[in-house]
């Protein structure tokens, strides 16, 4: 059974709220206006994203699940002496649970560190992992960067560490930020530690548009929920019915983009940020970018951060890559 570790204390709620308000004030002043995609994942946003993962037009989760199920034994076989797993953004915990199904039967106990801004995600993932023997779970309700800093300061004497960054979350970073983030992961590790990462690959535009603007409107609800969160937590006055969801494939930059588009001219007050914004009819707020890769591109990007590729597996049906790297 699971041994539940103590949680790293989250920052005080008023500190988180102040950071939220400051971020919104900054990003809505940019041209074009933006909202950071990390704020899409409150409790409702996380639930809506889990629903998106079940849609027939969104194949990322199923493809990654197939690859994990088929190759999890190989992951453990290549990482002798593994004692610690760090997952960035564990979601429901099912992917980690699937991976752990490939651990050798005589494996020594593992410690898992789950890092996420969402308390609900951490609770759900911990519950999902609760039936796995010889497992200690530590939760860190904080940003990926802060969580990696905490883990990086822990003793490395006990064995190898594996960082999991799944679900093609790497696609949410612009190239310079992505390079810095991967370097940050490497800085938290020592030589011969490892990184297991999933990345969505370039595919036909029609398939991408269906994945990010599905016929059931779940993606649209996920996007608009960001305005619900701003209204609830920051005292904003967004009218949900006055915004359309738009998904666009930006081929030159190889990324999907999501926007909230104002149907009419309007003024919005965001009380906690002490901010008023005037939106023109048709003006958009950029809420997410999701980069799609060619396999050689993502391998080169990770290797430049201080890793070497050990192996890669490709799901041909949904064009998704799972890659295992070693820190050098």
C-alpha positions in Angstrom: 0.0 0.0 0.0 1.0 3.6 -0.5 2.9 5.5 2.2 1.7 9.1 2.0 4.5 11.6 2.5 4.0 15.0 4.0 3.2 17.8 1.6 5.5 20.7 1.0 3.6 23.6 2.4 2.0 25.7 -0.4 2.3 29.4 -0.3 -0.3 31.3 1.5 -3.5 31.8 -0.4 -3.2 35.5 -0.5 0.3 35.2 -2.0 -1.0 33.0 -4.7 -3.9 35.4 -5.3 -1.6 38.3 -5.5 0.7 36.5 -8.0 -2.4 35.6 -10.1 -3.6 39.2 -10.1 -0.1 40.5 -11.1 0.2 38.0 -13.9 -3.2 38.9 -15.3 -2.4 42.6 -15.1 0.8 42.1 -17.0 -0.4 39.7 -19.7 -3.6 41.6 -20.5 -1.5 44.7 -21.2 0.5 42.9 -23.9 -0.2 43.1 -27.6 -2.0 40.9 -28.5 -3.6 40.5 -25.1 -2.8 37.1 -23.4 -3.7 35.0 -20.5 -1.2 32.4 -19.2 -2.2 28.9 -20.1 -1.2 27.6 -16.6 -4.3 29.3 -15.2 -6.6 27.1 -17.3 -6.1 24.3 -14.8 -8.3 25.1 -11.8 -10.5 22.2 -10.4 -13.1 22.6 -13.2 -10.5 23.2 -15.9 -8.6 20.1 -14.9 -11.9 18.1 -15.0 -12.7 19.5 -18.5 -9.2 18.7 -19.7 -9.7 15.1 -18.5 -12.9 15.0 -20.5 -11.0 16.4 -23.6 -8.6 13.4 -23.2 -11.6 11.1 -23.7 -12.8 12.7 -26.9 -12.3 10.6 -30.1 -10.7 13.6 -31.8 -8.0 14.0 -29.2 -5.6 11.1 -29.5 -2.6 12.3 -27.4 -3.6 10.6 -24.1 -4.6 7.3 -25.8 -1.4 7.2 -27.9 0.8 7.9 -24.9 -1.1 5.3 -22.9 -0.4 2.7 -25.6 3.3 3.5 -25.6 3.6 3.4 -21.8 1.8 0.0 -21.7 3.9 -1.5 -24.5 7.3 -0.2 -23.3 7.1 0.4 -19.5 9.2 -2.7 -18.9 12.0 -1.4 -21.1 12.0 1.9 -19.2 12.8 0.2 -16.0 15.2 -2.2 -17.6 17.3 0.7 -18.9 17.2 2.5 -15.5 18.9 0.2 -13.0 19.1 1.6 -9.5 16.0 3.8 -10.0 14.7 4.9 -6.6 12.9 8.2 -7.2 10.4 9.4 -9.8 9.4 13.1 -10.2 6.3 13.8 -12.3 5.6 17.3 -13.5 1.9 17.7 -13.8 0.5 14.3 -12.8 -3.1 14.9 -13.8 -5.2 12.0 -12.6 -2.1 9.8 -11.9 -3.2 7.1 -14.3 -0.2 7.5 -16.6 2.3 7.1 -13.7 0.3 4.2 -12.5 0.5 2.6 -15.9 4.3 3.1 -16.0 4.7 1.6 -12.5 3.0 -1.5 -13.7 6.3 -2.2 -15.6 8.5 -2.1 -12.4 10.2 -5.4 -11.6 8.4 -7.5 -9.1 11.5 -7.6 -6.8 12.1 -3.8 -7.2 13.0 -1.9 -4.0 10.7 0.8 -2.8 10.2 3.9 -4.9 9.6 7.5 -3.8 7.4 9.5 -6.1 7.3 13.3 -6.1 4.2 14.8 -7.7 4.5 18.5 -8.7 1.4 20.6 -9.7 -0.2 23.9 -9.0 -3.6 22.1 -8.6 -4.3 20.7 -5.1 -7.2 18.7 -6.7 -4.8 17.1 -9.2 -2.4 16.1 -6.4 -5.2 14.6 -4.3 -6.6 12.7 -7.3 -3.2 11.4 -8.4 -2.4 10.3 -4.9 -5.6 8.4 -4.6 -5.0 6.7 -8.0 -1.7 5.4 -6.8 -2.9 4.3 -3.4 -3.0 0.6 -4.2 0.6 0.3 -5.4 2.9 -1.5 -3.0 6.2 -0.2 -1.8 5.5 3.4 -2.9 5.9 6.6 -1.0 4.3 9.7 -2.5 5.3 13.2 -1.8 3.2 16.1 -3.1 4.4 19.6 -4.0 1.7 22.2 -4.7 3.8 24.6 -6.5 5.2 25.5 -10.0 7.2 23.0 -12.0 10.3 25.2 -11.6 9.9 25.6 -7.8 9.2 21.9 -7.4 12.3 20.9 -9.4 14.3 23.2 -7.2 13.0 21.4 -4.1 13.7 18.0 -5.5 17.1 19.1 -6.8 18.2 19.9 -3.2 17.4 16.5 -2.0 20.1 13.9 -1.5 21.1 12.0 -4.7 23.0 9.3 -2.8 20.1 6.8 -2.7 20.0 6.1 -6.5 18.8 7.3 -9.8 16.0 9.8 -10.4 13.6 9.7 -13.3 11.7 12.9 -14.3 8.4 12.4 -16.1 7.1 15.2 -18.4 4.2 13.5 -20.3 1.1 14.5 -22.2 3.1 16.8 -24.6 3.1 19.5 -22.0 6.5 20.5 -23.4 4.4 21.9 -26.3 3.1 24.7 -24.1 6.5 26.4 -24.0 7.7 28.9 -26.6 11.2 27.8 -27.9 13.4 30.1 -25.7 11.4 29.2 -22.6 11.3 25.6 -23.5 15.1 25.5 -23.8 15.5 27.2 -20.4 12.9 24.9 -18.8 14.7 21.8 -20.1 18.0 23.2 -18.8 16.3 23.6 -15.4 15.2 20.0 -15.4 18.8 19.0 -16.1 20.1 21.2 -13.3 17.9 19.4 -10.8 19.5 16.0 -11.8 22.9 14.4 -11.7 24.7 12.4 -14.3 22.9 9.2 -15.3 19.5 10.4 -14.0 16.8 10.3 -16.7 13.9 12.1 -18.4 10.9 10.4 -19.9 9.0 12.8 -22.1 6.0 12.7 -24.4 5.7 15.0 -27.4 2.9 15.4 -30.0 4.1 15.3 -33.6 3.0 17.3 -36.6 0.0 15.9 -38.3 -2.7 17.0 -40.8 -4.3 20.4 -40.1 -7.8 18.9 -40.1 -6.9 16.5 -37.3 -5.3 19.2 -35.2 -8.3 21.5 -35.6 -10.7 18.8 -34.5 -8.6 18.1 -31.5 -8.6 21.7 -30.3 -12.1 22.7 -31.4 -14.2 19.5 -31.0 -17.8 19.2 -32.2 -19.1 18.7 -28.7 -17.7 22.0 -27.5 -15.6 20.6 -24.6 -12.5 22.5 -25.7 -14.5 25.7 -25.9 -15.8 25.2 -22.4 -12.2 24.5 -21.2 -11.1 27.8 -22.8 -14.0 29.9 -21.5 -13.6 28.5 -18.0 -10.5 30.7 -17.7 -12.9 33.6 -17.7 -15.1 31.9 -15.1 -12.0 31.6 -12.9 -11.1 35.3 -13.4 -14.6 36.3 -12.4 -14.7 34.0 -9.3 -11.2 34.6 -8.0 -10.3 38.1 -9.1 -13.7 39.8 -9.2 -13.7 40.2 -13.0 -16.8 41.0 -15.0 -16.3 38.9 -18.1 -19.6 38.0 -19.8 -19.0 34.4 -21.0 -21.6 34.7 -23.7 -19.7 37.6 -25.3 -16.7 35.5 -26.2 -16.1 32.8 -28.9 -13.5 30.0 -28.7 -11.1 29.9 -31.7 -8.5 27.4 -32.5 -5.9 28.1 -35.2 -3.1 26.1 -36.8 0.0 28.3 -37.2 1.9 26.2 -39.7 5.1 28.5 -40.0 5.6 28.2 -36.2 4.3 24.6 -36.0 1.8 25.3 -33.2 -1.9 25.2 -32.4 -3.1 28.5 -30.9 -6.3 29.0 -28.8 -8.0 32.4 -28.4 -11.0 33.9 -26.8 -12.6 36.4 -29.2 -14.8 39.3 -28.2 -18.1 39.2 -30.1 -18.7 42.9 -29.4 -17.0 46.0 -27.9 -17.0 45.8 -24.2 -15.3 47.1 -21.0 -14.2 44.5 -18.4 -13.2 45.3 -14.8 -10.8 43.0 -12.9 -11.1 44.2 -9.3 -8.2 42.3 -7.7 -5.8 43.4 -10.4 -7.2 47.0 -10.2 -7.5 46.8 -14.0 -10.1 48.0 -16.6 -9.7 46.8 -20.2 -11.6 47.9 -23.3 -12.0 45.2 -25.9 -12.9 45.9 -29.5 -15.4 43.7 -31.4 -13.4 40.9 -32.8 -10.4 41.4 -30.5 -8.8 38.2 -29.3 -7.1 37.1 -26.1 -4.5 34.5 -26.6 -4.8 31.7 -24.0 -2.6 28.8 -25.2 0.0 27.7 -27.7 0.7 24.0 -28.3 3.8 23.3 -30.3 3.9 20.1 -32.5 7.3 18.6 -33.3 9.1 16.4 -35.8 11.0 13.7 -33.9 14.5 14.9 -34.7 13.6 18.5 -33.6 12.5 17.5 -30.1 15.4 15.1 -29.7 17.9 17.9 -30.6 16.2 20.4 -28.3 16.5 18.0 -25.3 20.0 17.0 -26.1 21.1 20.6 -26.2 19.9 20.9 -22.6 22.4 18.3 -21.4 20.8 14.9 -22.2 21.4 12.1 -24.6 18.7 10.0 -26.2 18.5 6.4 -25.0 15.5 5.3 -27.0 12.3 6.6 -28.6 9.0 5.0 -29.4 6.5 6.3 -32.0 2.7 5.8 -32.1 2.0 5.8 -35.8 -1.8 5.9 -35.5 -1.9 9.3 -33.6 1.6 10.5 -34.4 3.0 10.8 -30.8 6.5 10.2 -29.5 7.6 8.9 -26.1 11.3 9.4 -25.6 13.8 8.3 -22.8 16.8 10.5 -22.2 19.8 10.2 -19.8 21.5 13.2 -18.2 25.1 13.5 -19.3 
